[in-house]
Amino acid sequence: MWFFARDPVRDFPFELIPEPPEGGLPGPWALHRGRKKATGSPVSIFVYDVKPGAEEQTQVAKAAFKRFKTLRHPNILAYIDGLETEKCLHVVTEAVTPLGIYLKARVEAGGLKELEISWGLHQIVKALSFLVNDCSLIHNNVCMAAVFVDRAGEWKLGGLDYMYSAQGNGGGPPRKGIPELEQYDPPELADSSGRVVREKWSADMWRLGCLIWEVFNGPLPRAAALRNPGKIPKTLVPHYCELVGANPKVRPNPARFLQNCRAPGGFMSNRFVETNLFLEEIQIKEPAEKQKFFQELSKSLDAFPEDFCRHKVLPQLLTAFEFGNAGAVVLTPLFKVGKFLSAEEYQQKIIPVVVKMFSSTDRAMRIRLLQQMEQFIQYLDEPTVNTQIFPHVVHGFLDTNPAIREQTVKSMLLLAPKLNEANLNVELMKHFARLQAKDEQGPIRCNTTVCLGKIGSYLSASTRHRVLTSAFSRATRDPFAPSRVAGVLGFAATHNLYSMNDCAQKILPVLCGLTVDPEKSVRDQAFKAIRSFLSKLESVSEDPTQLEEVEKDVHAASSPGMGGAAASWAGWAVTGVSSLTSKLIRSHPTTAPTETNIPQRPTPEGVPAPAPTPVPATPTTSGHWETQEEDKDTAEDSSTADRWDDEDWGSLEQEAESVLAQQDDWSTGGQVSRASQVSNSDHKSSKSPESDWSSWEAEGSWEQGWQEPSSQEPPPDGTRLASEYNWGGPESSDKGDPFATLSARPSTQVKAELARKKREERRREMEAKRAERKVAKGPMKLGARKLD
């Protein structure tokens, strides 16, 4: 029977990548790139080939092998595995690059920043301090060839070949026998008399001075060159001079050297070093300190190296969220670092965290996720959006916080292209219908209309046919003027989705009614829309063959490409432009559409105006677009299939109660987006009716519909209406508006007067009852018990 000897190199779990070594390192070792056979993860492999007649070098290599296995420190090259045979020695460490090669590559790419060098030198000095002060070891080989850089840009101390004990129990320093390394020896070593007084760290600190000189000025030609600091920064020169001083007694201890450089104004006193030091101790920091650190971190990331952000900051951010309960503060720096990742890395590292964040009940986290959705939406696939993201996002429609409801509406513009048929055409439309009809905040109703207009092209043909006309018609009757403008612009932006019959019989009658609206901004947009629709109808009338081309999109399937036109007239949902709701919350609440009277239409001269009719306190339908036909004949001609108001979408009341009950305990915070000012565009009356739709999209933006000029009438006593607020629009002009007199709301004045009278009567009744009790009972006797 034959027995075959096992090959230890072949059975070793790591393998060399077949390519030349990474540069010739002074010393017995050759550095190769390698990988783990099982996972393919990159490593570095230091290889020493045993040669006959080189027993001294072999002993040095074996001593270094032992030191690598026993020394563990964050700033010393991390040992992973090793292999020792009669023919070779293999030391496997984390994947690193020699400092000389790293600096050369960075110079070609634009140079290394002083921030990176300051932290790199900090790490090397800290490693020397550990060896000298904690282990009583002398490194004896500090130079450029003994320093390595990992993928995060961290500097690691290696080259442990010539290390010896500072206590003298292991003999003196080993002989190097390599001229390239001996040039870094301090001058006192040439004195064999031993009369020179020195500290145990003196020689290593001299070599540290040589390393600093080489980092800033290149390879050291000779020891005399150390007298000229060259490109060494001025803040570091005084400390450098201490290192290369002729008197070894005055060379500082590594710990004191760090302390001197970290003093205010010192070379190592900067935000980058402070950030790294905090990250190294983040596990023992207080929660309040972590919160403050992450809040300030995003401001500094732009100045930090990309590799550092990807490989050191990002893991700490993920750990802080996963195990440290850092909360919403990690979102801003997390997404900022995410820009440095490839699509594959983003999917692996960021997306799982984002999906988990959406299930959080922390209001501050939810609103920040919605505000920053545009930064990660492109990495979310459709199944993830529909099954893991959307079910959590829709709870925001029922939130008691108006800022979350508003931001949830805006986020739908980004989510809509990825939603499936049920979520988009059924679930989302159900929530939009309730918001537009019943939400108490006017800007949220306005934004719902805006968003519906922008995602209209993604809806199915049948849903578009039922929803769009009814929804925009409902918006034109909203008491909040910007909502009425949004309804007009919604018709205009989705003009290609309506048949000619709908344009003539449903849309134009609604728009014509707005030509006498009390607000001039509404009238201006209505006239412009009417001219555009009339131009379209007229062109088809003159050439009926164009009908098929004009109506090609009416019954077309939903397509992302069709949303380009709608996306040109509004930018808030993409750019996170300001929130009108924030201004509303801080000042005065808006009344719900069910509690505010709709502006009355004017009547011809000579005909007495009918009494104003208030809107019923309870809507006729729950969770549906309210389409109330003003003309009875038009209502009879309309097909029931064309109105989605009559569809049974299901009541949201029970769902709202259950969700709101859970939300009562949710924490509040980070509620409102920034407020911004948008101005109305001037519309020229000389524009021809034949103007094309592209000019409409360029001039008639949604932002124009967000503003309402200041009211020109004095408000009723104790009442402030939505039309009285200046929503970022122009001040009212001195010239009187002939339509302003149409906006009187006598019913509101009557209600206010009745309420005042009721309160006065109630007060008098209470006073009378108190007087009657006093007369009837008389003074109470001592010890008597009051029974009532």
N, C-alpha and C positions, 0 to 999 in steps of 0.2 A: 504494500500500500504506500502511495506517495503522499507526502504532506507538503503543502505549499505555505511558505511564510507570508504573513500578512504584511502589506505595505502600509506603514503608518501615515505616510504622506497621502496615499490614495484614500484612506479611511478618514482623513481629517475633514471635519465638517465645513471647512473654508477652502477656497481655491483662489489661485492667482489669476488675474485677468491677463491674457497673453499680449503683453505690450511691454516696452522698455521701462525700467524703473523711473520714478519721478525724481530725476536729478541726482547727482552724485553727492551724498552726504559725507562730510569728513568723519571718518570713523569706520568701524567694522561692518556696519549695517547697510543694507540696500532697501529702499522703500518701494513697495509695489502696491498697486491698487488691486483690491480683491473683492469677493462677495461671498455671502453665506450660501451654501449649496441649496438649503431647504427653502429659503425665502427670496434669495437674490438681493438682499439688502447690502448696500456697499460697506466695505470696511477697508482699513489699511493694514498691510502685512509687512512687518520688518523681517527681513531674511538675512541670516548670517550663514555662509557656507564654510564649514570646517575645512581648513587646509593644513596639510602636513607641514611641520616646521613653524607654525604660528601659534604655539601653545599659549604665549602671553596674551595675544589678541583673543584667543578662545576663552581664556579665563575672564577677561574683561567682558566679553559678550555674555557669558553665563552669569556673571554678577549682575549685569544690566537686566537679564531675563528675570532673575530673582527679585530685583528691586521693582520691576514692573508689576509683578504678581502681588507684592506686599504693600506697596504705597497706593493709597486711595485718597484723592483730593480733587475737588471740582476743577482746579486749575492745573492739574497734572494729567498728562495724556492717559486716557482711560483704557485699562487693560481689559480685553474681552476673553481671549483664549490664547493658548500657546502650544507649541510642539517642539520637543527636544529629542533628537536622534543623534547617532554617531556622525552623521554627515552634515546636518544642518540644524539651525535653530529658527523657529518661526514665532513671532510675537504678533498677535492680532489685536489691533486697537480700533477705536472709533475712526470713521473716515476723516482724514485730515490732509492738509496740503502744507508743505514746508513754507515757512514764513517768507523766505527769499523769493520763491516762485509766486506766492500770493501777492507780495508787494509789486512785483514786476507786472503781473496781470492787471492790478488795479491802476498802476501808473498809465498803462496803455489805454485803460477805460476812462481816464480822467483824473486819476489820483486818489489817494487815501485821505479822508478827512481827519483833522486833528482830534475830533471827538472819538473816532474809532481807535486811533493810536493811544489816546489817553486811557481808554478802557483796557486796551490790550496790554499796555505796560503795567497798569494796575493789577491785572491778573497774574503777570509774571512775578512782580514784586510780592504779591500775596502768597504765591507758591513758594518763593524763597523764604519768606517769613515763616511759613509752615515747616519747611525743612530745618531751618536753623533753630528757631525758637521752640518748636514742639517736638521735633525728632532728633535734634542735635546732629544733623547731617550737613555736610558740605557738598553742594552740587558739583562744583569743580569743572563745569563745562558750559557755563552760561554764554551763549553766542547766538548768532542768527540761525545756525544749523540745528540748534537744540530747541527751537520754538516752532510750533505747528499751529495751523488755523483750521477750525472745524467749519461745517457748512453754515453755521450761524454767525461766523466772523469772530468767534471766541478764540483767544490765544491760549495755547496749552504748552506747558513746559515738558520737554522730553530730554533725550540725550543723557540718560542716567548711567552711562557706561563707567564714568570715572568718579562716581560718588564714593565718599568715605565718611567715617564717623568723626565728629568734631571732638570726641572725648579721647581719641587715640587708642581705643581698645581693639581696633581692627587694623592697626598699622597705619602708615602714612599714606599720602595720596598716590594712586597708581600712576605709573609713567605713561604718557600719551604716545610719544613717539611720532606725532603727526604735526608737521610744521604749521599747517593751517589752523590748528587748535592752540598751539603753544604761543602764538602771537597775542592771545588774549590774556596771558598770565600777567599778574601785576609785577611791578619792578622789584618789590621786596623779596620775591621768590628767588631772584638771582643772588641774593646775599645768603651764603651758606653758613655764616657765622651764628645765625640765630639770635643776634642782638636786637633785631628790629622788633619793637613791641606792636602787636597787632591783635585785633579781635578775631573771633572765629569766623565772622561774616565778612571780613575785610576783603578777601580775595574775590568772593562772589559779587560783592558790590562794585569792585573795580570792573569786573566783567559785565555787570549790568550797565555801567557807564559806556562800555564799548558797544553794547547792543543798542543803546539809545542813539549813539552817534551813527551807527550803521542804518538804523531805521530812517533817519532823516537825511543822511548824506550818502548812502550807498556803502559798498564794501570798504572795510578799513584797510588802507594800504600799508600803514605802519603805525606803531604806537605813538610816534611824535605828532601825528595828525589829530590826536585827541585834544591838543591845546587850542585848536580852533573850533568853536562850537558849530560853525557853519549855519545850517538851516534849522538848528534846534530852536524852538519857540523861546521867546524872552522869558516867559513865565516859568520855564523849565530850566533855563541856564544856571541859575544859582544852585539848584539842587544837583544838577549834573556835575558842576564843578566840585561839589563835595565828594562825589563818587570817584572822580579821577584825580583826586588830590594825591600828592606824593606821600603824605603822612597817612599810613593805614589806620592809625588810631582814631582819626577824626571822621572816618567814613561811617555814615549812620547805619544803624540797625534797619533792616527792611521795614519793620513796623513803624519806626520813626520817620523813615523816608516817605511812606504812604501818608502819614499824618501831616508832614510838611507840605506835600503836594496837594492834599485835600483842604488846606486852609483857604479861607475866602480869597478869591482872586488867583488861586493856584492853578496849575496846569490840569489837575484832575478834579477841579471843582466846577462841574458843569452838569447840565440836565441829563446828559446821556449816562454818565457814571452814576448819578443818583437814581436814575430809573433802573439800571442794572442791579444796583445794590438792593433796591426795594424788591425787585423780582426774586432775588436770591433768598430773601427773608419773608416773602409774602405769606407763607404758611403760618407764621407766628404773629402777624400783624392783626390789629384790632379791626373789626368790620368797618368802623367809621374811617379808619385810615385807608382801607382798601377802596371804599367808595370815593373818597377824595382823590386818590391816586388815579383811578380809572376815569374820573371826570376830567382830569387834567392831561391824561395820556394822549388823547387824540390830537391835542394841539402840538405835541412834540413829534408825532410820528413822521411828519413830512421831512424833518431834518435827520431822521435816523436811517441807517443803511437798510436796504430792502431785505437782504438776507437775515439781518437781525430781526426785523419785523416778522418775517415768515417763520423762522425756526426757533425763535425764543419768545417773542411777545405773543404770537398766536397760541402756542400751547398753554401759556399761562392764562390767557383770556378764556380758553375753552375749559381749563381746569377750574378757574374761578367761577364760571357759570355752573359747571356740572356739580362741583362739590363745595364751593365756597359761598353759595347763595348771594352772588354779587348783584343779580337782578339786571335791571334795564341799563345800568351805567356801562355795561360791557358792550352794548350794541354799537355805539358810535365807533369806538376803536376797532371792534371786530370787523365791521364792514369796511373800514378804512384799510385794514391789513388785507382783507379779502381781495382788494384790487390787485395785489401782487401775485395772486395765485392763478394757476392755470385752471381751465374749466374742469378738468378731472380732479384736481386738488380741492377745488371749491365744492364739488359734489361730495367728496369724501369727508371733508373737515367742517365746512360751514353749514351745508344744507341740513344735516341731521340735527344740529343745534337750533337752527331756525324753525324747523318743524316742531321741535319740542317747546320752543318759546311760545308758539301760537296757542298752545294748550294752557298757558299760564293764566291765572286769574288776576295778575298784577296789572292794574290799569296803565301804569306808567310804561310797562314793557309793551303792552298791546298797542298803545298809541304810537310809540316809537317804531315798532315793527311796521305799522301801517304807513307812517311817514317816510320810512326808508325802504319801502318795498321795491322801488325802482332799481335799487342796487343789487337785488338778488332774484328778482322775478324771472330773469332770463335763464337762470340755472334750475328753475323748478319745472319738472315735467308735468304733463297733464294728469296722470293718475295721482301724483302726490298732491296737486292742487285740489282735485275734486274729492279725495278721500281723507286727507289729513289737514289741509289748510282751510278750505272753504267752510266746512262744518263749524270751525271755531270762529272764523271771521264773521259769519252771519249773526252771531250773538251781539255784535256791535250795533246792529240796526235797532236792537231793543234795549240798548244801554240807557241808563238814566242820565248819563253825562253827555251833553250835546256835542262836545268836542270829539268824543269817540264815534258818535253817530255820523258826524260830518266826515271824519277821516275814513270811516268805513265806506261811505258812499264814494269818496274819491278813489279809494283803492280798487273799486270795481272796474275802473277803466283799464287797470293793469291785469286784473284777473280774468276779465271777460273773454279774451281770446283763448284762454286755456280751459274754460268751463265746458262741461258736457251739456247735452240737450236738456236734461232734467234740471240741473242747477241753474242754468242760464235762463231758459225760457219759462220755467215754472217757479222755482224757489226764489230766484233773485227778483223776478217781476212781482211776486207776491209782496216782498218787502218794499220794493220801490213804490208800489201802489199805496201801501199804508203810509209810508213816509210823506209822499206828495200830498196825500189827502188829509192826514191827521197830525203830522208833526207840528208842535207848537212853535218851532223856530223857523222864521221865514227864510233865512239863508240856507237852511238844510233843505227846505222844499225847493228852493231855487237850484241848489247844487244837484239835487236828485234829478230835476229836469235836464240840467246840463249834461249829467252823466248818461242819462238815457239817450239823449241826442247823439252822444259820441259813441255809444256802443250799439246803436240801432242797427248798424250793418251786420253785426254778429248774430243778431236774432234770426230765427227761422222765418221763412216767408209768411207763414200763417200767424205767428206771434206778432210780427211787424204789422200785419194788416189789422189785427185787433188792438194793438197797444198804442202805436205811435200817435195816430190821429186823436184818440181819446185822451191820451196823457198830455199832449201839448195843448189841446183845447182846454183841459182842466187847468193847466198852468196859466192860461191867458185870463182866467177868472180869479186868480189868486189875489188877495188884498195886498200882498207884498209886491211892489212895483218891479223889482229886479226879477221876480219869478215870472211876471207877465212878459218881460223882455226875453227871458230865457225860453219861454214857450214859442215866441215868434221866431227866435233864432233857431230853435229846434226844428220847426217846420222848414226853414230855409236850408239848414244843413243836410236834412234828409229828403230834399226835394225829389231826388231820383228814385225814391222808394214808394212814391204815390202814383196811382193811375190818374189819367186825365179827368175821369169822372170824380174821383175824390178831391182833386185840386179845385174843381169848379163847384162841387156841391157841398163839400165839407170844410175845406180849408179856407177858401176865400171868404165865405160868410163870417167865419170866426175872425179873420184878419180885418175885415171891413168894420166889424164892431169896435175894434181897437183904435180906429182912426179918430175917435172922439174920447179917448182915454184921458183922464185928468193929468197924467204924467207925459211930458213932451218926449222923453226918451222912448217911451212905449210907442207913441204915435209915429215918431221918426222911423223906428224899425218896422212898424206895421206898414207904413207907406212903401218902404223899400221892398219888403217882402211881397206886397201886392203887385208892385210893378214887375217883379221878377216872375211871379207865377203867371201874370197876365201875358207877359212876353212869351213865356213857354207855351201857353194855350194858343196864343195868336200864331206862333210859328207852325204849330200842328194844324191849326185851322187853314192856314194858307197852303200847306203842303201835307195832306193826310198821310202820305207815305212815310213821314217821319215818326208816326205814332209808335211803330214797332221798336225803333231805335230809342225813342225817349223812354219807353216803358220796359226796356230790357232788364232793368234791375228790380222791377216790382216783384216778380215771382222768382227771382234768382235765389239760389241757396246762399246761406250766410257765408261771407268770405272776409278774411282779415284784410285783404287788399282794399275792400270797399270803405274801410274806416279811415283812409287817408284824408279824404275831404273833410270829414267831421273833425278830425284831429287838428285841423289847421285853425279853427276859430277859438279854441280854448286851450289854455295851458296849465290850469291849476292842478288837474289830476296827475299830470306828469311831473311838473316841476315843484309841486308842493307850495304853490303861491298861497298867499295869505288866506286867512279864514275870516269870513264875515261873522261867523258865529262867535269867535273870540271877542270881537268888539261888542257883540250883542250881549254876551254873558257879563262882560265887565260893566256895562252901562245899564241897559233896561231890557227886560225880557219882551219878546214879541208875543203877541197873542196868536193863538192857533187859528187856522182858517175857519174853524167852526164857531169862533167867538167874535169874529171881526166882520163887519159889513162889507160886502163887495161894493166898489164904487159904482154909483148909478149912471146909467146912460143918459145923455141929454135928450131933451124933448124939443120938438120944433117950436119956434117962436109963436106965441099966441095960444098955445095949448098948455093947460095947467099940468104941472109935473105931478106924476102919481107919488103917493107916499112911499118912502123907501121901505123895502122889505128886508128885514134882517135874515141872515143865514140861519137855518135851524141849528140848535145847540148840538144835536146828535146827527151825524151823517146818515144818509139813507142806506148806505152799504158800508160794510166793514172790510177794510183791506182792499178796496177796489178804486180804480180811477173814477172820479165822479164826472160823468159826462151828462150834463143837463142841457138838453136841446132847447134853445130859446124859441125856435120856430117849430110849431106843431107839425106843419106839412113836411118839413125836413126830417123830423123824427119819424114820421110814418114811412117816408121813402127809404130810410136807412134800414139796411138789413140787420137782423139781430146777430148774424154771424160776423158782422164787421165791428161789433162792440165787445171788447173784452170785459166791460164792466159787469155784464150779465153772467160771466163765467163764474162757476163756483170754485174759487181758489182756496176756500177753507178759511175759517176765522183764525186770526192771530191772537185773539184775546187770551186764550188759555196758555198758549205758548209764551206770550209776553209776561204773564203773571208768574209762571214758573221760572223763567230766566231772570226776571227782575228780582225775584225773591233770593236767588243765589247771589246776585250782584250787590245786594245791600252790604255784604261783609267785605267786598273787594276793596282793596286799598286804592286810594286816589293819588294822583300825581301826574306830572308831565302832561297837562290836559290840552292845552290850546296851542295851535300852531301860530306862527308869527302873523301879525296883522300887516297888511300892505295896502297901499293906496293905488287905485286904478282910476283912470280918467276916461271920460267919454270922448269919442272921436267926433269931430264936426262932419256933418253930412251935407253935401252940397245939393241944393234943390235943383240944380241944373242938370243932374245926372239923368241920362236918357233911360227910358223904360227898357230899352233893349240891352241894358248892361248884363254881362254874363255872370254866371254863378261864381266864377273864380274871383271877380272883383268883390262880390258879397263876402266871400270867405276872408278876403284880405282886410276889408274895412269893418265888417260887422262881426266883431269878436264877442265871445261870451262875456269877457270882462266888462264890455259896455253895458251888459244887462245886469251887472251886479250893483249898479249905483242908482241912487234915487236922489234927485235934487231936493234941496231944503224946501219945506212947505212955505208957501207965501201967505197962508192964512194963520192968524193967531190960534193956537190950540185951545180946545175947550178946557174949562177949569178942571184942574186935577187929572187931566188926561194927556198922554203922549202917544202919538200914533207912529207906526213904522215909517210913514212918509215924511215925518219930521226930522229923521236922522239923516245926516250927510254921510252917505256910505262911500266916501272917497270921491264923490262926483263934484262938479263945479258948483259954485255958489249961485243962488238964484239971481237972475239979472234984474236990473231996475225996471225993465220994460214989463208991463203987465201981461200975463198969459191969459188969453181969452177963455181957455179951457179950465183954468184954475178954479173958477167959480162953480164948476160942476162937481167939485170934490167935497162939498159940504156933507156932513154926516149928522143930520138932526137926530137920528135915532140914538147915536152915542151920547149926545147931550141929554136927551130925555132919560136914558138909563142912568147917567151919572146923577141927575137931579132926583130921580126916584130913589136911588140908593141912599143919597144924603138925607132925604125926608124919612126913610125907614129907620135910619140910625138915630135920628133925632127923636122920633116917636118911641123907639125902644128905650132910649135913655130916660125919657120922661116917665114911661111906665115903671121902670125899675126904681126911680126916685119915689114915685107915689107908693109903691109897695113897701119900701123901707119905712116911709113915714107912717103908714097904717100899722105896721108891726110894732113900732115904738109906742104909738098911742094905745093899742090894744093890750099890750103886755105890761106896760108900766115898768118901774124900776124893779130889778131882780133882788130878791131877799137873800141874805147870807145863808149859804148852805142849801139853797134851792137848786134843784136839778133842772137843767134846760132840756126839755123833751123834744123840741123841734129845732 
